[in-house]
Amino acid sequence: MDLFNRVLIIGAGIGGLALAQGLKRANIPFTVFERDDRLDSRLQGYRLKIAGEVQAKLRELLTDEAWAKFEHVLAASAEGEMTLSATNGSIIASRRDRLRAGTPVPWTVDRGMFRDAMVTGIEESVLFCKQFVRYELDDHCVKAVFADGSVERGLLLVGADGMRSVVRKQFLPDYRFADTGGCCIYGKTYITPELNEHFPGLRRRWITAVLDSSPVLQSIIFGESPMSMILEPVQFTQYNNEQTDLPKDYVHWGLLFSRDAIPLDDATLDETLRSRPAQLALEMTSEWHTSVRSLCELQEQSLTSGMRVYSASPDMEVWAPSPRVTLLGDAIHTMSPAGGVGAVAALHDSASLAEIIRKDRVSETSIGHYEAKMREFSNLCIRRSFRAGGRLVKMPPFEDCSLVDI
């Protein structure tokens, strides 16, 4: 491998690994650097939904070996949507999806299994325990400096290192995200006879929104502060019961709420989301109907995680492109999970960047073209996320949010 002509990818998340697969398929040298010691060391949301044009782009990205593994780990996809009342568990709305002719069914994917599939065939090019510190530029290459003192050289550095991107902080030091005032707790509840007894499968057979609103006097005194839970079953056994290396069937859920719904100061809220998200989910849903609340009561508490909800602008600023450094995914356009399209946006970035590098090589012009396409698509996704957040938890529009450096 010509080390000076390779692409240095910081971060082995969905976007970084998808880009690596695309480069592998095009015989373009690369190395992925991940700060964690393994792929599954970090708690994140568990279920991903991949739909639309990104489905075809993903097939073009993955090598045949990785694609075969990906098909092997797909979960069943149910075509419909339901809305439930949080307080009495009743069905408010339910409708089967009506896809247009020729539209593929969206894929339901377990995040961990997806990452495992995408590392297939590139294992030797993914390095762990590599905490990125900074980059340095010269006339011929970019140098990535790591906490262990090592220095790696390449033609292009791609920051795919998530919302708190170290690459972004150096490349775009004045870039800010919006604090939406929202919070999210992600959880995973295995589908067991006990869950089926409390929360029958017919009431959670496809993606479901559970809605909870403020009581009248509280909404008058403190303002409306609704909560919502988005849940979906992730099932493998009914889809392909011959595969023994797949996870146990589970329900993935995300509890969305405004930070105003909790009488805690910012520091205490952050500590609670970090150290006791499972208990907070139980407290937040204490008045919910026993059917829906059973998801929290039976959750796998060690796998529950909480976070504040930040977002990039739906009209992202334009910056001067660099022929040596660029960004993708949450590193540049983190967004509310309410829209369900963060992973789609990251995969779109990966496909666009891989294609542009393959066709036009690496230059200031080609990277500028990639970043323009990235901004155009991610702006659409961010707008969708703000609309969804407004419906689910009264998330304010971007212009009413405070900007923060994260």
N, C-alpha and C positions, 0 to 999 in steps of 0.2 A: 504494500500500500504506500502511495506517495502521501506522506503525512501532511505536507504543505498544501495539498490540493483536496483535502477531505473537508467534510462538513462536520462541525462540532455541535452536537445537540445537547443542550443542558436541560435535563429532565426526562425521565422515562415514564411520563404519564401517557394518556391516550394520544394526545397530539404528537408528542415527541416520538413515540414508537411507530405511529402511523407514517410519519415523515421518514423515519429510518427504513421502514418497509418499502416505501416508494423509491427511495434512493437505492436500496438493495436491488430492487427489480430493474432499475435503470443502470446498474453497475457503476454507480457513483460512490466513491469511498466516503465513509462516515464513521463516527464514534458517538455513542450516547453515554452521557455522564449523569449518574443518579446519586443524590446525596444519601438516600436511605440504604440500608444494608440488604434489602430484598424488595421485591415488587409489592408484597402485601403488608408492609410494615406500617402503613398509614391508614387510619379510618377515614373513609369517604362515603359518599352515596354508593349504593350497591347496584342499582338497576339503571341501565341506560336505554334510551329509545333512539333508534336510528331510522330515519324516514326520508323520503323524497330523493332528490338527485344525489345526495351523499351516499346512498346505498350503492349506486353504480360507481361512484368515485372510489369507494372503499374497495370494491372488487378490483379496480384498476391499480390501486396502491399495493395490495397485498400480494406477496409471492404465492405461487400455487400451493406450496407447503403450508404457509400460514393461513391461506384461505380454507384449505381442507380442515385445519384445526378449528378455525372460526366457525365453520358450518357445524362442526361436531359439538360445539358448546352453545349454540343458539337455544334459547328457551322458547316455549310456546308463545305465540302472539294471539291474544284475544281481540277481536275487532268490535269494540264497543266502549261505552262510557256510562258511568252511573254517578248520581249525586245523592248523598245521604245526609240526613239531619244528625248532627252530633248529639243532640239532647235526647232524642227518642229513637234514633236508629232507623227511622222510616225512610223509604225510597222517595226522594223528591223528583228525580228524573232518571230515565234509563233509555238508552237508544243504541242500537247496533250501528256501527260505522257503515257509511255508504260511500265506498271508494269508487272513484271514477274508473271507467274501463281502462285497463292497462296500467293502473297504479298499483305498485307492489305493496303488500302488507308490511307495515312498519316492523322492524326487528326488535325483539326484546332481548337484551344482552346483560349478563352478569359482568360487572366492571372487572372483577378480578380474573374471571375466565377470559375476558376480552384481552386484557393485558398479557395474560399467559399465551394466548394465541398469537398476539402480535410480536412477541419476542422469539417466536419459532423461527429458526434458521439464522438468527442474528445474535445468538447468545454470546458469542465471543466478542461482539462489538458493543456490548452493553456493560459498562463498568459501574460497580456499586461503591458506596462509601466515598464518593467523590463530591465533596461540598465545594461548589463554585464560590470564589471570592471576588474576582474582578477579571476584566480583560484588558489587554494592551494591544495597541495597533502599531504596525510599521508599514513600510511601503509594499511589502510582499505578502503579509499574512496577518492573522489575528492570533494572539496568544491568550489562552485561558489559564488562569492561575487558580489553584485549588488549595484548600485549607491544609492539606497534607504536605504542601510545599512543592508539589509537582506542577509542571507547566506543559500544556499541550498546544500544539500549533495546527492551524488549519486555514482554509480559504475563506470560510464563512462560519460565524457563530450564530446559532439559533437559540434564543431564549424561550424554552418551553417549560419553564420552571414555576409555573403557577401564579396565583394571585399576588403573592408576595415576592415576585420575581426580582432576584438580585441583578440579573442582566438588564431589566427595564430600568431599575433605579440608577444604573450608571449611564445607560443609553439615553433615557428620557427623564432626567432628574426632576423636572417640574410636572411630570404627568401625575394626575390625581384621579381617584375613583370617588363615586358618590356613596355616602353612607345613607342607605335607603330607610334606615330606622327599623328594618326587619331582621328577624332571626329565623333560623331553621335548625331543627333537630332531625337527623336521619336515623332511622332504625330498621332493624331486621327481625322479623318474627317467623320462626319456622312453622310450617303447616303441619300441625299435629292433630290427633283426635280431640284434644282439649280445645284447641283453637276452633276446630270445625264445630264443636258443640256450642261454643259461645258465639261464634261469628261464622255462620254457614257460608259455604263457598259461593252460593248463588248471589250473595250480597257483596261479593268482592271478586267476581269472576273476570273482571277486566279493570281498566284504569278507573279509579273511583275518587271523587272529591267529597270530603266530609266537611260540612260547613257549620260554623258556630258563630253567632253574633252576640254583641253585648246586650245585657238587659237594658230596658228603657232608661231607668234612672241613672245607671252608670254611664250610658251613652250621652245623656244630657249633661251630667256633671263633668265627666272625664273625656268625653268624645268617643266616637265609635271606634272600637278596637277588636275587630273580628279575628278569629283564628280559623285555619283550614288545615286539613290533612289530605295529602295526595298519596294514594296507595295503589299498588298493583301486584298481583301474584307473579312470581317468577318460578315457573314450573318446568321441570325437565322430565320427570318420570312418565307423564302422560304423553309427552312428545317423542321420547325415545328411551324406553325403559331398559334397553340393552346396554346402555353406557353406564359403567360402574364408577367412573372417575369424576362425575358431575356432582355439584353441590346438592344438598338436600333442598327440596322445594321450600320456598319461603315467601312471605309478603314483604315487599319493600315499602317503606312509608317515610314521608317527610312531613313534619309538623311545622307549619309556617305561622308566625305571629309577629305582631309589632312589639318592639321593646317597651312601648308605653303600657303594654298589658301586664308588665311585671314591675312591681314597686322596688326596683333595685337600682343602685347607682351603676355607672358604666363599668367600674372596676369589678364590682361584685358580680354583675351580669356576665362579664367575660370569664371570670373564674368559674362561675356556675356552669356555663356552656362548656368549658374545658374539662372540668373535673367531675361533674355530676349531671350530665345531660339526660340520662335515663330517668333519674329521680325527678328532674324538672319536667320531663314529658308527662310523668304520672301526675304531678301537681297541676300542670296546665289542663289536663283532661279529667280532673277529678269529678266534674259534674256531667261527663258524657255518659251516654247510654252504655250499659255493660257490654253490648255486642261489639261496638267499635273500640271501646276502651280496652277490651281484651288484647288488642294488638300491643298496647303499652304494658299491660300487666304480664304478658307472656313474652315480651321482647327478650332478645339475647343481649343483656345489659352491657356486656363487655364489648359489643360491636356498635353501640349507640354513640353518636358524635353530634356536637352542636357547633354552630358558627353564626357570626353576624353575616348579614347579606349586604354586599357591596356591589357596585355596578359601574362599568364604564359609561361614558356618554353615548346616547343614541345618535349623536352627530360627532363622531370622533375627530379630534384635531388632526390636521395633516402635518407631518414632520418631514424634514429633509432625509431622504433615504441614504443609507450607508452601504457600500459594496462589501462590508465586512461583518455587519451585525444586523439582525432582524429579530422579530418576535412572533409568537403564535399562541393561540388559545387564551387561557385565563391570564397569562402573563401580560396581555395587552387589552383584552376585552372580557374580563370577568363580568358575569351578569347574574341576575336573580335566578334561582332554580325554578321559580314559578312558571317560566315559559317552557322549561324542559328541553331547551335547545343548546345548552352550553357545549355539550359533547359534539353535537352536529356542527357547530361553528368551528370547533377545534379541528375536526376531521376535514372540514372544507378548507381550512388554512393549510393543512398538511398536503392535501391533494393539489391545491393551487401552487404551493411552493415547490413541491416535487416536480410538477409538470414544467414550471418555468425554469427551474435549474436544468432539467433534462433538455429542454428545447433551446433555451437562450443562454445557458451557463450562468455564472455569477458575475454581476456587474451592478453598478449603481442604478442603471436603467432597468435591468430585469428585476432587481429587488424592489424598486419603486413601483413597478407594475404589479408585483405580488401584493405589496402593502395597500395599493389602491383597491384591488379586488377584495382583499381581506376586510378593509374598512367598509366597503359597500355591503358585503354579505353580513358582517357582524352587526352593523347598524340596524339592519332589518331584524336580526335575532334579539338585539337589546330592546328594540321598540316592542316586540312581542312580549318580552319578559316583563317590561314595565306595565303593559296592558293587563297581563295575567296577574301581576302583583297587585295592581289596583283593584281587580275584581276579588281576589282571594283575601287580601289583608289590608286593603286601603293604602297600599304603598303609594307615596306621593310621586308626582312627576319629577323628572330629573332636575328641572330648574328649581324645585323647592327643596332639594336635598343639599346638605352641606358636603363640601369636598374634603377628602382626607388623604393623607399620605400613608399608605400601608405597604 
